[in-house]
Amino acid sequence: MQCERCKATVSAEDSYDYHGQTLCEDCYIYFLNPPKACDPMAVAGALTARKQQGQHGTDGLTELQKKIYGSSRKRRK
């Protein structure tokens, strides 16, 4: 079988039906709980984890996260 969203090959026992679509587990979870632009609990959790690890600014971020961080700081000024 093939996931109708990402086109990954999945076995019948590892596929999910969502409104008539055959999906892999990742895509099924995406549709049930889509990412949100502003999730206060996720932000609080990330900030707490970074603080516990002694990270500030862009410490420990991926290159993509650094770009996002930089562009959001420019908009605030």
CYANA upper distance limits for C-alpha pairs under 8 A (distance plus 0.5 A):
  1 MET  CA      9 THR  CA      6.27
  1 MET  CA     10 VAL  CA      5.85
  1 MET  CA     11 SER  CA      6.38
  1 MET  CA     12 ALA  CA      6.93
  1 MET  CA     15 SER  CA      8.37
  1 MET  CA     22 THR  CA      8.49
  2 GLN  CA      7 LYS  CA      5.97
  2 GLN  CA      8 ALA  CA      6.04
  2 GLN  CA      9 THR  CA      5.03
  2 GLN  CA     10 VAL  CA      6.21
  2 GLN  CA     22 THR  CA      7.67
  2 GLN  CA     23 LEU  CA      7.95
  2 GLN  CA     24 CYS  CA      8.40
  3 CYS  CA      7 LYS  CA      5.16
  3 CYS  CA      8 ALA  CA      5.76
  3 CYS  CA      9 THR  CA      6.87
  3 CYS  CA     10 VAL  CA      7.24
  3 CYS  CA     15 SER  CA      8.13
  3 CYS  CA     22 THR  CA      6.03
  3 CYS  CA     23 LEU  CA      4.88
  3 CYS  CA     24 CYS  CA      5.85
  3 CYS  CA     27 CYS  CA      8.48
  4 GLU  CA     21 GLN  CA      6.89
  4 GLU  CA     22 THR  CA      6.30
  4 GLU  CA     23 LEU  CA      6.40
  5 ARG  CA     23 LEU  CA      7.18
  5 ARG  CA     27 CYS  CA      7.31
  6 CYS  CA     27 CYS  CA      7.87
  8 ALA  CA     24 CYS  CA      7.73
 10 VAL  CA     14 ASP  CA      6.53
 10 VAL  CA     15 SER  CA      6.59
 10 VAL  CA     24 CYS  CA      6.77
 11 SER  CA     15 SER  CA      6.78
 14 ASP  CA     24 CYS  CA      7.21
 14 ASP  CA     25 GLU  CA      7.46
 15 SER  CA     22 THR  CA      6.84
 15 SER  CA     23 LEU  CA      6.05
 15 SER  CA     24 CYS  CA      5.54
 15 SER  CA     25 GLU  CA      7.03
 16 TYR  CA     21 GLN  CA      8.43
 16 TYR  CA     22 THR  CA      6.17
 16 TYR  CA     23 LEU  CA      5.60
 16 TYR  CA     24 CYS  CA      6.74
 16 TYR  CA     25 GLU  CA      7.26
 16 TYR  CA     28 TYR  CA      7.13
 17 ASP  CA     21 GLN  CA      5.94
 17 ASP  CA     22 THR  CA      5.38
 17 ASP  CA     23 LEU  CA      6.74
 18 TYR  CA     22 THR  CA      7.09
 18 TYR  CA     23 LEU  CA      7.53
 18 TYR  CA     28 TYR  CA      7.53
 23 LEU  CA     27 CYS  CA      6.40
 23 LEU  CA     28 TYR  CA      6.23
 24 CYS  CA     28 TYR  CA      6.62
 25 GLU  CA     29 ILE  CA      6.64
 26 ASP  CA     30 TYR  CA      6.67
 27 CYS  CA     31 PHE  CA      6.80
 28 TYR  CA     32 LEU  CA      6.80
 29 ILE  CA     33 ASN  CA      6.38
 29 ILE  CA     34 PRO  CA      8.10
 30 TYR  CA     34 PRO  CA      5.32
 30 TYR  CA     35 PRO  CA      7.83
 38 CYS  CA     43 VAL  CA      8.34
 39 ASP  CA     43 VAL  CA      6.75
 40 PRO  CA     44 ALA  CA      6.55
 41 MET  CA     45 GLY  CA      6.55
 42 ALA  CA     46 ALA  CA      6.58
 43 VAL  CA     47 LEU  CA      6.59
 44 ALA  CA     48 THR  CA      6.60
 45 GLY  CA     49 ALA  CA      6.66
 46 ALA  CA     50 ARG  CA      6.64
 47 LEU  CA     51 LYS  CA      6.59
 48 THR  CA     52 GLN  CA      6.67
 49 ALA  CA     53 GLN  CA      6.78
 50 ARG  CA     54 GLY  CA      6.69
 50 ARG  CA     55 GLN  CA      5.57
 50 ARG  CA     56 HIS  CA      7.77
 51 LYS  CA     55 GLN  CA      6.30
 51 LYS  CA     56 HIS  CA      7.95
 55 GLN  CA     59 ASP  CA      5.83
 55 GLN  CA     60 GLY  CA      7.38
 58 THR  CA     66 LYS  CA      6.43
 58 THR  CA     69 TYR  CA      7.95
 61 LEU  CA     65 GLN  CA      6.09
 61 LEU  CA     66 LYS  CA      6.47
 62 THR  CA     66 LYS  CA      6.66
 63 GLU  CA     67 LYS  CA      6.89
 64 LEU  CA     68 ILE  CA      6.85
 65 GLN  CA     69 TYR  CA      6.48
 66 LYS  CA     70 GLY  CA      6.50
 67 LYS  CA     71 SER  CA      6.66
 68 ILE  CA     72 SER  CA      6.62
 69 TYR  CA     73 ARG  CA      6.75
 70 GLY  CA     74 LYS  CA      6.89
 71 SER  CA     75 ARG  CA      6.96
 72 SER  CA     76 ARG  CA      7.04
 73 ARG  CA     77 LYS  CA      7.25
